Amino acid sequence: MRIVILSAACCLINLFAFAQLSIYHEGWIDFNKNGIKDIFEDPAQPVERRIADLLSQMTLEEKTCQTATLYGYGRVLKDSLPTPEWKTEIWKDGIANIDEDLNAVAGNAAAKTTLSYPFSRHAEAINTVQRWFVEQTRLGIPVDFTNEGIHGLNHDRATSLPAPIAIGSTWDIALVREAGEIVGREAKALGYTNVYAPILDLARDPRWGRTLECYGEDPFLVAELGKQMTLGIQEEGVASTLKHFAVYSVPKGGRDGSVRTDPHVAPRELYQLYLYAFRRVIQEARPMGVMSSYNDWDGVPITGSYYFLTELLREKFGFDGYVVSDSDAVEYLFTKHHVAATYKDAVRQVMEAGLNVRTNFTPPKTFIEPLRELVRDGDLSIHILDKRVADVLRVKFRLGLFDQPYVKDPKKADEVLANGRTKDFMLKMARESLVLLKNDSNLLPLDKQKVHHILITGPLAKETSYAISRYGPSHLSVISVEEGLRNYLGNAVTLDYAKGCEMVDSAWPESEIIPTPLTAIEQAGIDEAVAKARNADAIVAVLGEDEKRVGEGMSRTGLDLPGRQEQLLQALQATGRPVVLVLINGQPLTINWANRYIPAILEAWFPNSVGGQAIAETLFGDNNPGGKLTITFPKTTGEIEWNFPYKPGSQPGDAPATPQARPAGQARRENRTSVFGPIYPFGYGLSYTTFSYSNLVVIPDSQHPQGDITVSVEVTNTGTRKGDEVVQLYLHQEVSSVTIYEMQLRGFQRISLQPGEKKTVQFTLRPDDLSLLDKNNVWREEPGKFQAMVGSSSVDIRLKQEFTIVP
């Protein structure tokens, strides 16, 4: 009897093993392991039929498991690879996605793993995890492997991108598209199927800590660049998830972190500014994901808002992917917004609103279990749950996970992410993101034949940590500014170094409002730098902010150079030696003193890992800076918000399209009590060469609504160096039924010209570009006169041409 039982058991084991192997057939996979090609398993069937068939086979347990994220290894998941205990976990019935799995995220020791690198090892590990879900769960629904991608793919040694504010400063559509393709290609090779990028938030309040993660303050520019990043990522067969929907980036007072919930944004501003990029990118690039934000708007939490997540997002914008919550967005309905009496009721509200997948750094069962109770108790309709799950499945079908759930060739990952493979691209991005803010008497570029001794100083001269973000690659080899200069100059120029001061003083940030005298150690540091400066032919001061001064949860009360940096700068300037200020920072700084007294200023933002090399090349003229600001530098926090676009009369003295006439010499009344205006305006940036604009042509000069307008202009390099110019097209509507912005960006092109070379730049104004939100909240073109204005920045308009929209 024992032999018979043992033989039967062995047969069952063999049959089970055979069943696992035999689910893979030519052209299809038997996910539910029933030996039949079901509709959902048939690649030839329409996606909607496949979704309906799979939903009909799912239990409540399996459906609810498709509504939650399992954070990856080191975050929530404690196992790097499947274990027998997984059969007792809630994901035994599947899971919607696994986020940041085995990516060795920067700054998190718990996430350290040997499976992130070599790259092929990670691809194989992801396949192992995916295989467990396909083979060991009843229906075998594949996992969507998500990951961040704001500064480049958030993975060990992936391609490094600079901070998005620097990416925006390139104004280079083709380059941003290439960045998206690289992020998507690397994600695909490593096994990630969904990238949380781009960020479409507007950086309207520069005190906000995440300013560095935005492309800029203008909705048109953010839409254009966000569209390219999305198209690039998804071109590689990976989902792009937009963030953060919506009105996330302007909390009261710019305050961030746990306090931010309360954006003060008027309804018309909501649609014209903060929803504009989301609408455009969703309609023109069809992203597969959107992340809902954890703030409210007008008293209603976004993640609990049917209007935002369903009426706007799906019914008006046409979004057909799935919505994932930002961390704590669901919990905040209960713990912060207090619109739910219990967490369970918060779960009900977000599901009814339109949320598909809850994400947080807690086990997925904390969301799934109350969701199951709601359905069982009749407090949440099963039909709503089915809708939410269908959206998740639709993305998985679009990604091809039911046809090829695994990385096809894990070994190829080592080739796709090979060291140095994207070096040229990274250098191009680093070079193009640099913005020349000031260059009195053409101090830059420095001449190696005349400058024999340089002092490099400042707390950021040798720093590298700013290039490694929690939302980007880790374990990078970063070239600091000092190393970049040393490598570039070799033995041709003597390079001396003195730190000068620390990033901040011991009392910072309180010292911004209550100054304290220099300590003896601080004075000695400045004195050392000054002594070395006196022996130098030129001084390069690398100042600004590091990753501990700006970023998520780190809003600022002031925007001056932190700590003793301005005192160091003043002491260096007093030596009489020429000073070049290189800014490493994540948000605009109120560098009024530097703008007045320092002859040359180069904005580098948070560069990527080769930023030090690009800065060195630029200081000595091998790279001609052509970047432009995508965010205004205010003179003081007291005038915030001061940004672009703006309503007529809202920014005194800053209305170039229709300046108010007044008697000569008569100052504006408001200027008697306040300091107004930007240090550097939107779209601003200098070059080592000069450009002229001519022959502006607008065709036709009279057009009916729904017709296109073509605008062309000739641009000539009138200087002696090759250089890049960002040609910017702005639109001014002379009369409208509602108050609109004084002028609006409606086109831009970055072009490269040799000395004496001329190019014709052409733009097409489409009906959407001329539309406004009228009194009835309807987007439409209104007949009337318009001005097409072309120039080098929002305040440097070179040419204007009028045209008319007729009824």
C-alpha positions, 0 to 999 in steps of 0.5 A: 500500500505504501508503494502504491501511495508513493507511486501515485504521489510521484505521478502527481508530482510529475503531472504537476511538473509537466503541467507547469512546463506545458503551459507554454505553447507555440504562439500562446501561454496557458495562463490558467493552466486548463489545457485550453486556449481561452480567449484571454490567452489568444493574441489574435483576439481583440483586447477588450474581448480578452479583458472581458474573458479574463475578468469573467474567470477572476474571483474577488480575491484575484480582482482585488489583488490587481488594485495594489502595488507591492513595493520591491525588495528592501522596501516592503518585499523582504525576499529578493526572489520567490520563496515557498512562503509566497504561497501564504502571502496575499499576492498568491492571487496575483498583484497589479505591479511590483515597484522598484524591485531589485533596483538598488535605489540610491540612499537605501541600505535595505535595498542593497542587492547583488541582483541589480548588477550585472544587468543581465542578472537583474533581467534574469531575476525579474524573469524568475519573479514573473515566472512565479506569478505566471506559473504559481498563481491560479490565473497566471496574470503577469506583473507590471514591473514599475520604476522611477525615471525622472533623472534617468532610470532608477537603477544601478548604473543606468544612464544618468540624466540631469535634473528635469529643470536642467533637461528643460533648459535645453529646449531641445525636443529631439534630445528629450525624445532621445532621453525617453528612448534611452530610459525606455530601452534600458527599462525594457532590457532590465525587465521593467515594464512601466516608468514613472516619468515624466513629471508634468508639474509646473514650477510656479513657486520656486520655494517648492523643494521639487522645483528641480524635478520640473521642466519649468514654469510654462505649460506649453514648454512642459507639454512639449517636452513631456510629450517627447519624453512619453513618446520616447519611453513608450516607443520602446514598449514600456509604459509611461506614467505621468505625475503628479495629477493634479495641481501638485506643485503649488502648495500654500507658501511653497511648503512641501513634505507632510504639510503640503495639501492646499494649492491656492489655484483659481478654477480658470488657472487650473485648466489653463496652466496646471491641467494643460500639459496633462491634457496635451500629453494624454491626447497626443502621446497616449501614456498608459499611466497617470499618478494621482497626487495627494493634495486637495483642490478646492477642498476635495482630495484629488485621489478621492475626486470623481471629477478629476480621476474620471470626468476630467481624466477619462471622459474629457482627456481620453485617458485609457490607462490605469491610475496609480496613487502617489504614496499616502494619497489614499491614507491622507483622505483619512489621516490628513484631509479628514474627509473619511471617518475610517481608512476603510471608507477612504478606500471606498472613496478612491475606488469610486472616484476612479483610482485603479492601483494603490501604492504606498510603502506598506504591505498591499494587504492593508489596502486589499483586505478592506477593499474585499470587505467593502465588496462583500458587505455591499458597500462597494459595487462589484461593477466598480471593482471590475471597471478598475481591474479592467483598466489595469488588465488593459495596460498589461495587454497593451504591454504584451505581457500576456503574449511575452511576459518575460525578458526575451534575452536577458543577456542583451541587457549587458549590451544595452546598458554597457558602460560608456554606451550613452556617453556622447548623449550624456555629454550632449545633454550636459552641455546643452543644459548649461545657461550663461546668465552673465558675461561682462566684458566677455570674460568667458570663455577663459583663454588657456594662453592667458590664464595660467593659474586658476583657483577653484573654490566653494563647497560644491567644487568637489561635490558629486552627490547632487548627480545621484538622485533617489529617482535616478541611477545609483552607483555612478562615477561622477565627475565633479567640477574640480575634476572636470577642470583638472582633467581638461586643463592637464598641465597647461594651467595650474589649478589650485583649490580651497573649499572656502566654506561649508554648504551651510553654517551650523545655524542654517536655516535660521541664520537666513533670518537671524544672522550670526557672526562668522566663527573662527573656523569659518573665517579661516576657510574664507581667508585661505581661499582669499589668499590663494585667490590673490595668486590666481589669474582667475577664480571659479567659485562653485556655489549653490545648493546640494541634494540636502538643501533642495528636493522632495520634502525640502521647501525653502523659506529663502532663496539666497545662497545658503550659509556663508557662500555669499560672504565667501563670494564677496571676499573673493570679489574684493581681491580684484581678480576676475571671478566666474560663478558656477551655480549648482542648484535645483531652484532659482536663487535670489543672487542679486549681489552676484548679478550686480558685482560678479562678471560671469555667471554660469547656471549648471543646475543639478547636472548629470554624472559628466556635468563637470566635464561639460562645465570645464569645456564651457568655461574655456570655450570648447562648448558654447552655452545655448541653454535658456531658462525655463523658470524666472529668477525672482529678485526676492521671495517677497515678490513670489509669484513672479513668473511666466505667463502672467496676467496684464498688470500682475507683474509691474513693469513686466508687460513688453507686449503692451507697455503703459505710457507715462510721463518721462522720468515718472516712476511707477507708484508701486516701485516706491515701496517695493523691488520688482522684476526678475533677475533673469526672465523666462526664456533668457540665456546668453551665448558666446556669439550673437544672433540677428532675426529678420524677415518674419512672415505670417501666412495667412494674415487673415484666417478662419477659426480651425485653420492653421497659421504658419510663422517663419523667421530667418535667424543669422549667427552674426558672431565669430563662434558656432553657437545654438539659439533657441528661437521662441514664438510668443502669441499676444491676443489684443482683445478677448472675452475674458482676461488672458495671459499677456503673452503665451509661448506657442513654439520654440526651436533650438538651432545650431549655426556656424558664424555667418550661417542663416537658417529659416525657422518655421512654426505652425500655430494650430487652433488649440494654440489660439484657443482660450477658455471662454466665459462658459468654460469652453475652449474656443478660438475667438475672432480678433487681432493677434500678434506673433512675436519672435525673439530670444526670450520672453522679454527680448522680442525681436520681431512682431507681426499681426494677423487676424482670426475672422468669424 
